[in-house]
Amino acid sequence: MVPRRRWSLQLVWLIPIVAALIGGWLAVKAVLDRGPTITISFSTAEGLEPEKTRVKYHSVDIGRVTNVAFSEDRTRVVATVILSKQAEPFLVADTRFWVVRPRVSGTQISGLNTLLSGAYIGMDVGSSGDSKRKFVGLDMPPIVTVDLPGQHFQLHSEDLGSLDIGSPVYFRRVQVGSIVNYELDKDGTGVQLHVFVKAPYDRYVKANTRFWQASGFDLALDANGIRLNTESAVSLLFGGVSFETPVESVSAPSAQGNTSFLLYSDRGKAMRLPDTAEETYRMVFDESVRGLSVGAPVDFRGVVIGEVTAIDVDFDAKNADVRVPVEVRLYPDRLRGKEKNGAVQRGSFMEKLVSRGLRAQLRSGSLLTGQLYVALDIFSEKPKVAMSKQAGRAEIPTVVSSVQELQSTLLRLARKLDNLPLESTVADARKSIKALESTLATTDRAIKRIDSDVTPQAAKTLADLSHTLARVDQGLDGLLADDAPIQRDVRETLREVSRAAEALRSLADYLERKPGAILRGRVEEPAK
């Protein structure tokens, strides 16, 4: 009986020993399988719950949030995250984390799948070789992930306009990328935009490619009518960027990543040939420049060759006069074309035009807005002058604007009218009108008298005249009839005249043969 009891005791201890071994093995396995612990700081704890919020990469669960607490300065929240062993290679310096939850931005709606499953932390693995355990989470999901093929480029603009993170990038109205970030220049003079163009569209970006803002719509009114252009409804509402490569550069190699480009305000400016030379001139106007602003165009017979860069007020103490000097920047190559035989001496081209009568004149660009622009034109009737220099700038002579000239003409006309003796003229006119009224009344009475006295007598006279003409007509019929006596007498007379004419003809023939018969008389010729 004793041995049997000993064996029973051994079986009792075997079960806890096996359980302890299994627990130890599980503990060791948990320690061995446990991945790294990291911290991620966020601006808010919205959507974060300890032991509930998961960490996912490409929708694969790789960790969980174990704790959420404030940072030391209490300006942010810090989430402690335990990741799986397989996620350890992902923890590099440029890896990014963000909270995935329902979001509605200007161009897209994301995170709708979390309405049922709950928010989670998304992950974008970087390519750096440096390991890291403390991360700063993004407030917004990244527009472009690291594993998305394509190229990043830099765009520089004077201002952001209506662009924002996520605004589309278009090529031939096809969306090929997005704006991923932007920041101000260090000196605050402009904005640097970071754009991403997806593959294979990034090969269309060349070193000479032009970018411009495609925000809103482009309304053009020309000889072909009204044209309304827009890239898409999205760019109309939320802005966008378009790019195009000039024809001569289409076959050029593709641009390298992070190449910097200038962002133009519209396509016209972007595709315009670059100006190789610019010259600054001064113009002084002796009239109001209200409506003229910096940036207003300067054109020559409709061709824009520059813009206004400054408007100032100059007091001439010597002549006690106030003048308005306007500074303009001109691009002579737009007027003369690119020189093939070397550079032309700076300013010589404009000097020749001024000597031929080139003048600057203010003209109205829009009757609706009252905006003015500077027009250059040849006024051959103006006296020839040489280009002078004032305040270190070559000065282009000016002429009075057509509007100002019209106003001066109207003012002179008004003054002449004001000097006319209008009161005496009006009095004379009134007298003339009264005399005319009296004359018209007299004429009316005379017409009425003629109508009552002369008209009946004239009717009787006309009746008598008609009767007389009828009798004359009857008499003429009697004279002109074939059997009328006068007709017979006339015919007989005509026969007598004909015989007399025949006798005279015979006498003339005889005298022609015998002229002496006039003296001797007619001698009978002997019979033969």
C-alpha positions as CSV (number, residue, x, y, z in Angstrom):
1,M,0.0,0.0,0.0
2,V,2.9,2.4,0.7
3,P,4.3,2.4,-2.8
4,R,0.9,3.1,-4.3
5,R,0.6,6.2,-2.2
6,R,4.0,7.5,-3.2
7,W,3.0,7.2,-6.9
8,S,-0.2,9.1,-6.3
9,L,1.8,12.0,-4.7
10,Q,4.1,12.1,-7.7
11,L,1.1,12.5,-10.1
12,V,-0.3,15.3,-8.0
13,W,2.9,17.3,-8.4
14,L,3.2,16.6,-12.0
15,I,0.3,18.8,-13.1
16,P,1.5,22.1,-11.5
17,I,5.0,21.4,-12.7
18,V,3.8,21.1,-16.3
19,A,1.6,24.2,-15.9
20,A,4.6,26.1,-14.6
21,L,6.7,24.9,-17.5
22,I,4.1,25.9,-20.0
23,G,3.7,29.3,-18.3
24,G,7.4,29.9,-18.3
25,W,7.6,28.9,-21.9
26,L,4.8,31.3,-22.7
27,A,6.5,34.1,-20.7
28,V,9.8,33.5,-22.4
29,K,8.1,33.4,-25.8
30,A,6.2,36.6,-25.1
31,V,9.4,38.3,-24.1
32,L,11.2,36.9,-27.2
33,D,8.2,37.8,-29.5
34,R,7.6,41.2,-28.0
35,G,8.5,44.0,-30.4
36,P,9.9,47.5,-29.6
37,T,8.1,50.1,-27.6
38,I,7.9,53.6,-29.1
39,T,6.3,57.0,-28.2
40,I,4.4,59.2,-30.6
41,S,3.4,62.7,-29.7
42,F,0.2,64.2,-31.2
43,S,-1.4,67.7,-30.9
44,T,-4.6,66.0,-29.6
45,A,-5.6,62.6,-28.2
46,E,-8.8,62.5,-30.4
47,G,-9.3,58.9,-31.5
48,L,-6.6,57.4,-29.1
49,E,-7.7,54.9,-26.5
50,P,-5.3,52.7,-24.5
51,E,-5.5,49.0,-25.3
52,K,-8.0,49.7,-28.0
53,T,-6.4,51.9,-30.7
54,R,-4.3,49.8,-33.1
55,V,-1.4,50.6,-35.3
56,K,-1.7,49.5,-38.9
57,Y,0.6,49.4,-41.9
58,H,-1.0,48.6,-45.2
59,S,-4.1,47.6,-43.2
60,V,-2.0,44.9,-41.3
61,D,-2.2,45.1,-37.5
62,I,1.4,45.6,-36.1
63,G,0.8,47.1,-32.7
64,R,-1.4,48.8,-30.1
65,V,-1.5,51.9,-27.9
66,T,-0.8,51.0,-24.3
67,N,-0.9,54.4,-22.7
68,V,-1.8,58.1,-23.4
69,A,-0.4,60.9,-21.3
70,F,0.6,64.5,-21.5
71,S,4.0,65.6,-22.5
72,E,6.3,67.2,-19.9
73,D,5.3,70.8,-21.1
74,R,1.7,69.7,-21.3
75,T,1.3,71.1,-24.8
76,R,1.0,67.8,-26.6
77,V,-0.1,64.2,-25.8
78,V,2.2,61.2,-25.9
79,A,1.0,57.8,-26.9
80,T,3.0,54.8,-25.8
81,V,2.9,52.1,-28.5
82,I,4.1,48.5,-28.4
83,L,4.8,47.1,-31.9
84,S,5.3,43.6,-33.1
85,K,8.7,42.1,-33.7
86,Q,8.3,42.3,-37.4
87,A,7.8,46.1,-37.3
88,E,11.2,46.8,-35.8
89,P,12.9,47.4,-39.2
90,F,10.3,50.0,-39.9
91,L,11.4,52.4,-37.1
92,V,13.7,54.7,-39.0
93,A,14.1,58.5,-38.8
94,D,11.8,59.5,-41.6
95,T,8.9,57.1,-40.7
96,R,5.7,58.9,-40.2
97,F,2.6,58.3,-38.0
98,W,-0.9,59.8,-38.0
99,V,-4.3,59.1,-36.7
100,V,-6.7,57.7,-39.3
101,R,-10.3,59.0,-38.6
102,P,-13.1,60.4,-40.8
103,R,-11.8,63.6,-42.5
104,V,-13.4,65.9,-45.1
105,S,-10.9,68.2,-46.8
106,G,-11.3,70.5,-49.8
107,T,-10.3,67.8,-52.4
108,Q,-11.0,64.5,-50.8
109,I,-12.9,62.5,-48.1
110,S,-10.9,59.9,-46.2
111,G,-11.2,57.5,-43.2
112,L,-14.8,56.6,-43.7
113,N,-14.0,52.9,-42.9
114,T,-13.2,54.0,-39.3
115,L,-16.8,54.9,-38.6
116,L,-17.5,51.3,-37.6
117,S,-14.0,49.9,-36.7
118,G,-12.8,53.0,-34.8
119,A,-9.8,55.2,-35.3
120,Y,-6.3,53.7,-35.7
121,I,-2.7,55.0,-36.2
122,G,-1.5,54.8,-39.7
123,M,2.1,54.4,-40.6
124,D,4.3,55.3,-43.6
125,V,7.7,53.6,-43.5
126,G,10.7,55.8,-44.4
127,S,13.9,55.0,-46.3
128,S,16.4,56.3,-43.8
129,G,19.1,54.1,-42.3
130,D,18.9,55.7,-38.8
131,S,16.9,53.9,-36.2
132,K,14.5,55.9,-34.0
133,R,12.1,55.3,-31.1
134,K,10.5,58.7,-30.5
135,F,8.3,60.2,-33.2
136,V,6.1,63.3,-33.8
137,G,2.8,62.4,-35.3
138,L,1.3,64.3,-38.3
139,D,-1.9,66.3,-37.8
140,M,-3.1,65.3,-41.3
141,P,-2.5,62.2,-43.4
142,P,0.4,62.5,-45.9
143,I,-0.7,63.3,-49.4
144,V,2.1,61.1,-50.8
145,T,3.5,58.0,-49.2
146,V,7.2,57.0,-49.5
147,D,6.5,53.9,-51.6
148,L,4.5,55.8,-54.3
149,P,6.6,56.0,-57.5
150,G,7.2,59.5,-58.9
151,Q,9.3,62.6,-58.4
152,H,9.2,65.6,-56.0
153,F,9.7,69.1,-57.4
154,Q,10.0,72.6,-55.9
155,L,7.9,75.6,-57.1
156,H,8.5,79.2,-56.1
157,S,5.7,81.8,-56.2
158,E,5.2,85.3,-54.9
159,D,2.2,84.1,-52.9
160,L,0.1,81.0,-52.2
161,G,-3.0,82.2,-53.9
162,S,-5.9,79.7,-53.6
163,L,-3.5,76.7,-53.4
164,D,-3.4,74.4,-50.4
165,I,-2.0,71.0,-49.4
166,G,-3.6,68.4,-51.6
167,S,-4.4,70.8,-54.5
168,P,-4.1,68.9,-57.8
169,V,-1.3,69.1,-60.4
170,Y,-2.5,68.8,-64.0
171,F,-0.8,67.9,-67.3
172,R,-3.1,68.4,-70.3
173,R,-6.0,68.5,-67.9
174,V,-5.1,65.1,-66.4
175,Q,-4.4,65.0,-62.7
176,V,-0.9,63.7,-62.4
177,G,0.1,64.8,-58.9
178,S,-0.6,67.0,-55.8
179,I,0.9,69.7,-53.7
180,V,2.3,67.9,-50.6
181,N,3.6,70.9,-48.6
182,Y,4.5,74.6,-48.6
183,E,6.4,77.1,-46.5
184,L,7.5,80.7,-46.6
185,D,10.9,81.7,-47.9
186,K,13.4,82.4,-45.1
187,D,13.4,86.1,-46.1
188,G,9.6,86.2,-46.4
189,T,9.6,87.3,-50.0
190,G,7.8,84.4,-51.5
191,V,6.4,80.9,-51.0
192,Q,8.1,77.6,-51.7
193,L,5.7,74.8,-52.7
194,H,6.6,71.1,-52.8
195,V,4.7,69.1,-55.4
196,F,4.7,65.4,-56.3
197,V,4.2,64.1,-59.8
198,K,3.3,60.4,-60.0
199,A,5.1,58.0,-62.4
200,P,5.0,57.7,-65.3
201,Y,3.9,61.3,-65.7
202,D,7.0,62.6,-64.1
203,R,8.9,61.9,-67.3
204,Y,7.0,64.8,-68.9
205,V,8.7,67.3,-66.6
206,K,11.7,68.8,-68.4
207,A,14.3,71.3,-67.3
208,N,12.4,74.0,-69.4
209,T,8.9,73.0,-68.3
210,R,6.7,75.9,-67.2
211,F,4.3,75.7,-64.2
212,W,1.4,78.1,-63.6
213,Q,-1.6,78.4,-61.3
214,A,-4.7,76.9,-62.7
215,S,-7.0,78.1,-60.0
216,G,-10.4,79.5,-60.9
217,F,-11.2,80.1,-64.5
218,D,-9.6,82.1,-67.4
219,L,-12.0,84.4,-69.2
220,A,-10.7,85.8,-72.5
221,L,-12.5,88.2,-74.8
222,D,-10.9,88.6,-78.2
223,A,-11.7,88.6,-82.0
224,N,-12.8,85.0,-81.7
225,G,-15.4,85.8,-79.1
226,I,-15.6,84.9,-75.4
227,R,-13.6,81.9,-74.2
228,L,-13.9,80.4,-70.7
229,N,-11.2,78.0,-69.7
230,T,-10.7,75.9,-66.5
231,E,-8.8,72.8,-65.7
232,S,-11.6,71.1,-63.8
233,A,-14.3,71.7,-61.3
234,V,-11.9,70.9,-58.5
235,S,-9.4,73.5,-59.5
236,L,-12.2,76.0,-59.9
237,L,-13.2,75.5,-56.3
238,F,-9.9,74.6,-54.5
239,G,-7.1,75.7,-56.9
240,G,-4.5,73.7,-58.8
241,V,-1.3,73.8,-60.8
242,S,-0.7,73.0,-64.4
243,F,2.5,72.5,-66.4
244,E,3.5,72.3,-70.0
245,T,6.8,72.0,-71.9
246,P,7.6,74.3,-74.9
247,V,7.7,72.5,-78.2
248,E,11.4,73.0,-78.7
249,S,12.1,71.2,-75.3
250,V,9.7,68.2,-75.6
251,S,12.5,65.8,-76.6
252,A,14.9,67.0,-73.8
253,P,15.8,64.7,-70.9
254,S,13.5,64.5,-67.9
255,A,14.2,66.8,-65.0
256,Q,15.9,65.4,-61.9
257,G,13.9,65.1,-58.6
258,N,13.7,68.2,-56.4
259,T,14.4,70.5,-59.4
260,S,13.2,74.0,-58.7
261,F,10.8,75.9,-61.0
262,L,9.1,79.3,-61.1
263,L,5.3,79.2,-60.6
264,Y,3.6,81.8,-62.9
265,S,0.2,83.3,-62.3
266,D,-1.3,82.2,-65.7
267,R,-0.5,80.2,-68.8
268,G,0.2,83.3,-71.0
269,K,3.0,84.5,-68.7
270,A,4.4,81.0,-68.3
271,M,4.7,80.2,-72.0
272,R,6.0,83.7,-73.0
273,L,9.5,83.7,-74.3
274,P,11.9,84.9,-71.6
275,D,13.1,88.5,-71.8
276,T,16.8,88.6,-72.2
277,A,17.2,92.3,-71.6
278,E,15.3,94.9,-69.6
279,E,15.7,98.7,-69.4
280,T,14.2,101.2,-66.9
281,Y,12.9,104.6,-68.1
282,R,11.3,107.6,-66.6
283,M,8.2,109.5,-67.8
284,V,6.8,112.7,-66.4
285,F,3.1,113.4,-66.9
286,D,1.5,116.9,-66.4
287,E,-1.9,115.5,-65.7
288,S,-3.7,113.3,-63.2
289,V,-2.6,109.7,-63.1
290,R,-5.6,108.5,-61.2
291,G,-6.4,105.0,-62.4
292,L,-2.7,104.2,-63.2
293,S,-1.2,101.6,-60.8
294,V,2.1,99.7,-60.4
295,G,2.0,96.7,-62.7
296,A,-0.1,98.5,-65.4
297,P,1.1,97.5,-68.9
298,V,3.2,99.6,-71.2
299,D,2.4,98.9,-74.8
300,F,3.5,100.0,-78.3
301,R,0.6,99.9,-80.8
302,G,-1.1,97.1,-78.9
303,V,2.1,95.0,-78.1
304,V,2.9,94.9,-74.4
305,I,6.6,95.7,-74.0
306,G,6.8,96.5,-70.3
307,E,5.0,97.5,-67.1
308,V,4.9,100.3,-64.6
309,T,7.2,99.8,-61.6
310,A,6.8,103.0,-59.6
311,I,4.7,106.2,-59.4
312,D,6.0,109.1,-57.5
313,V,5.4,112.8,-56.8
314,D,8.2,115.3,-57.5
315,F,8.1,118.9,-56.4
316,D,10.1,121.2,-58.7
317,A,11.2,124.0,-56.3
318,K,12.8,126.0,-59.1
319,N,9.6,126.3,-61.1
320,A,7.3,125.9,-58.0
321,D,5.6,123.0,-59.9
322,V,4.5,119.5,-58.9
323,R,5.0,116.8,-61.4
324,V,4.2,113.1,-61.4
325,P,7.2,110.9,-62.6
326,V,6.4,107.3,-63.5
327,E,9.1,104.7,-63.7
328,V,8.6,101.8,-66.2
329,R,10.5,98.7,-67.0
330,L,10.7,98.0,-70.8
331,Y,11.8,94.8,-72.6
332,P,13.1,96.2,-76.0
333,D,13.6,92.7,-77.4
334,R,9.8,92.3,-77.6
335,L,9.8,95.3,-80.0
336,R,13.0,94.8,-82.0
337,G,13.3,91.0,-81.7
338,K,16.4,89.1,-80.7
339,E,19.5,90.6,-82.2
340,K,21.5,88.1,-84.2
341,N,24.6,90.3,-84.7
342,G,25.5,90.8,-81.1
343,A,24.0,93.0,-78.4
344,V,22.8,96.4,-79.2
345,Q,24.1,99.3,-77.0
346,R,21.8,99.7,-74.1
347,G,19.2,102.4,-74.7
348,S,20.3,103.2,-78.3
349,F,17.2,101.6,-79.8
350,M,14.8,103.8,-77.7
351,E,16.9,106.9,-78.4
352,K,16.3,106.3,-82.1
353,L,12.6,106.0,-81.6
354,V,12.4,109.1,-79.5
355,S,14.2,111.1,-82.2
356,R,11.6,109.9,-84.6
357,G,8.7,111.1,-82.4
358,L,8.2,108.4,-79.8
359,R,6.0,109.7,-77.0
360,A,4.3,108.2,-74.0
361,Q,0.6,108.8,-73.4
362,L,-1.9,107.8,-70.7
363,R,-4.9,105.9,-72.2
364,S,-8.0,104.3,-70.7
365,G,-7.8,100.5,-70.5
366,S,-11.4,100.1,-69.3
367,L,-14.3,102.5,-69.2
368,L,-15.9,100.3,-66.6
369,T,-13.0,100.3,-64.1
370,G,-11.3,103.5,-65.1
371,Q,-7.9,101.8,-65.2
372,L,-5.2,103.5,-67.2
373,Y,-2.1,102.1,-69.0
374,V,0.9,103.8,-70.7
375,A,0.9,103.7,-74.5
376,L,4.0,104.4,-76.6
377,D,3.5,105.6,-80.1
378,I,5.1,107.7,-82.9
379,F,3.8,111.2,-83.1
380,S,5.5,112.4,-86.3
381,E,3.9,115.9,-86.0
382,K,5.6,116.6,-82.7
383,P,8.9,118.5,-82.8
384,K,12.0,116.3,-82.6
385,V,13.7,116.2,-79.2
386,A,16.6,114.2,-77.8
387,M,16.2,111.8,-74.9
388,S,17.2,113.5,-71.7
389,K,18.3,112.1,-68.4
390,Q,16.6,113.0,-65.1
391,A,17.3,111.5,-61.6
392,G,19.7,109.0,-63.2
393,R,17.1,107.7,-65.6
394,A,16.6,108.2,-69.3
395,E,13.4,110.1,-69.8
396,I,10.8,109.4,-72.5
397,P,8.8,112.6,-73.5
398,T,5.1,112.5,-72.9
399,V,2.0,114.0,-74.6
400,V,-1.4,114.8,-73.1
401,S,-3.8,112.0,-73.1
402,S,-6.7,112.0,-75.6
403,V,-9.2,112.2,-72.7
404,Q,-7.4,115.2,-71.2
405,E,-7.3,116.8,-74.6
406,L,-11.0,116.3,-75.1
407,Q,-11.7,117.8,-71.6
408,S,-9.5,120.8,-72.5
409,T,-11.4,121.2,-75.8
410,L,-14.8,121.0,-74.1
411,L,-13.6,123.5,-71.5
412,R,-12.6,126.0,-74.2
413,L,-15.9,125.5,-75.9
414,A,-17.7,126.1,-72.7
415,R,-15.8,129.3,-72.1
416,K,-16.6,130.5,-75.6
417,L,-20.3,129.8,-75.0
418,D,-20.1,131.6,-71.7
419,N,-18.7,134.7,-73.4
420,L,-21.4,134.8,-76.1
421,P,-24.1,137.5,-75.6
422,L,-26.8,134.9,-75.0
423,E,-29.3,137.3,-73.5
424,S,-29.4,139.6,-76.5
425,T,-29.3,136.7,-78.9
426,V,-32.3,135.1,-77.1
427,A,-34.2,138.5,-77.2
428,D,-33.5,138.8,-81.0
429,A,-34.6,135.2,-81.5
430,R,-37.9,136.0,-79.7
431,K,-38.4,139.0,-81.9
432,S,-37.7,137.0,-85.0
433,I,-40.1,134.3,-83.9
434,K,-42.9,136.9,-83.3
435,A,-42.2,138.4,-86.8
436,L,-42.4,135.0,-88.3
437,E,-45.7,134.3,-86.6
438,S,-47.1,137.5,-88.0
439,T,-45.9,136.7,-91.5
440,L,-47.4,133.2,-91.3
441,A,-50.7,134.7,-90.2
442,T,-50.7,137.2,-93.1
443,T,-49.9,134.4,-95.5
444,D,-52.7,132.3,-94.2
445,R,-55.2,135.1,-94.7
446,A,-54.0,135.6,-98.3
447,I,-54.4,132.0,-99.1
448,K,-57.9,132.0,-97.8
449,R,-58.7,135.1,-99.9
450,I,-57.3,133.5,-103.0
451,D,-59.3,130.4,-102.3
452,S,-62.6,132.3,-102.0
453,D,-62.1,135.0,-104.8
454,V,-59.6,133.8,-107.4
455,T,-60.4,130.1,-107.5
456,P,-64.0,130.4,-109.0
457,Q,-62.8,132.8,-111.7
458,A,-59.9,130.6,-112.6
459,A,-62.2,127.7,-113.0
460,K,-64.5,129.7,-115.5
461,T,-61.4,130.8,-117.5
462,L,-60.1,127.2,-117.8
463,A,-63.6,126.1,-119.1
464,D,-63.5,128.8,-121.8
465,L,-59.9,127.9,-122.8
466,S,-61.0,124.3,-123.1
467,H,-63.8,125.2,-125.5
468,T,-61.5,127.4,-127.6
469,L,-59.0,124.6,-128.0
470,A,-61.7,122.2,-129.1
471,R,-62.7,124.6,-131.9
472,V,-59.1,125.1,-133.0
473,D,-58.8,121.3,-133.2
474,Q,-61.8,121.1,-135.4
475,G,-60.4,123.8,-137.7
476,L,-57.1,122.0,-138.0
477,D,-58.9,118.8,-139.0
478,G,-60.5,120.7,-141.9
479,L,-57.3,122.1,-143.1
480,L,-55.3,118.9,-142.9
481,A,-57.8,116.6,-144.6
482,D,-56.8,115.1,-148.0
483,D,-59.9,116.4,-149.9
484,A,-59.8,119.9,-148.4
485,P,-59.6,122.8,-150.9
486,I,-56.5,124.2,-149.4
487,Q,-54.8,120.8,-149.8
488,R,-55.7,120.8,-153.6
489,D,-54.5,124.4,-154.0
490,V,-51.2,123.5,-152.3
491,R,-50.7,120.5,-154.5
492,E,-51.4,122.5,-157.7
493,T,-49.0,125.2,-156.6
494,L,-46.3,122.7,-155.9
495,R,-46.7,121.3,-159.5
496,E,-46.4,124.8,-160.9
497,V,-43.3,125.4,-158.9
498,S,-41.9,122.1,-160.2
499,R,-42.5,123.1,-163.8
500,A,-40.9,126.5,-163.3
501,A,-37.9,124.9,-161.8
502,E,-37.6,122.6,-164.8
503,A,-37.7,125.6,-167.1
504,L,-35.0,127.4,-165.1
505,R,-32.8,124.3,-165.3
506,S,-33.2,124.2,-169.1
507,L,-32.3,127.9,-169.4
508,A,-29.3,127.4,-167.2
509,D,-28.1,124.5,-169.4
510,Y,-28.6,126.7,-172.6
511,L,-26.7,129.6,-171.2
512,E,-23.9,127.3,-170.1
513,R,-23.6,126.2,-173.7
514,K,-24.1,129.6,-175.3
515,P,-23.2,132.4,-172.9
516,G,-23.5,135.0,-175.7
517,A,-27.2,134.4,-175.8
518,I,-27.6,136.9,-172.9
519,L,-26.7,139.7,-175.3
520,R,-27.9,138.5,-178.7
521,G,-30.9,136.5,-177.5
522,R,-31.8,133.1,-178.5
523,V,-30.9,132.1,-182.2
524,E,-32.8,129.4,-183.8
525,E,-30.5,126.6,-184.8
526,P,-30.7,125.5,-188.5
527,A,-32.4,122.3,-189.1
528,K,-30.0,119.5,-190.0
